[in-house]
Amino acid sequence: MDYSYTIWILIVPFIAFLITGLLGNRMKPIHSGLIAVAGISVSTVLSLITAYKYFFQIGMSDRSEERRVGKECRSRWSPYH
């Protein structure tokens, strides 16, 4: 799975707050607020997409493999056989 876009989760809010911090005095408060909210919103959506892909697409196949291996190890080292 390619997670190359996950760096944007950190970069987008940073850029938004950098813009509002540097240009906030020259902008109307509503515009700087909208830029900040847009940055946080994009970051939140990317975080949710990443979590969904990890837990529901990749995570399921990896966990089933871990469960299979774990069961084999437990049965191999079980004192009851």
RABELWO-V796346 format. One line per field, one symbol per residue. ss: DSSP state (H for helix, E for strand, C for the rest). psi: psi as a letter, one per 30 degrees, with the letter a starting at -180 (. if undefined). burial: + if it has 16 or more other ideal C-beta (glycine too) atoms within 10 Angstrom, else -. Layout:
# RABELWO-V796346
ss = ???
psi = ???
burial = ???
This chain:
# RABELWO-V796346
ss = CCCHHHHHHHHHHHHHHHHHHHHCCCCCHHHHHHHHHHHHHHHHHHHHHHHHHHHHHHHHHHHHHHHHHHHHHHHHHCCCC
psi = kjgfffffeeeeeeeefeeeeegefflkeeeeeeeeeeeeeeeeeeeeeeeeeeefeeeeeeeeeeeeeeeeeeeegkfg.
burial = --------+--++--++--+---+-------+--++--+--++--+-----------------------------------
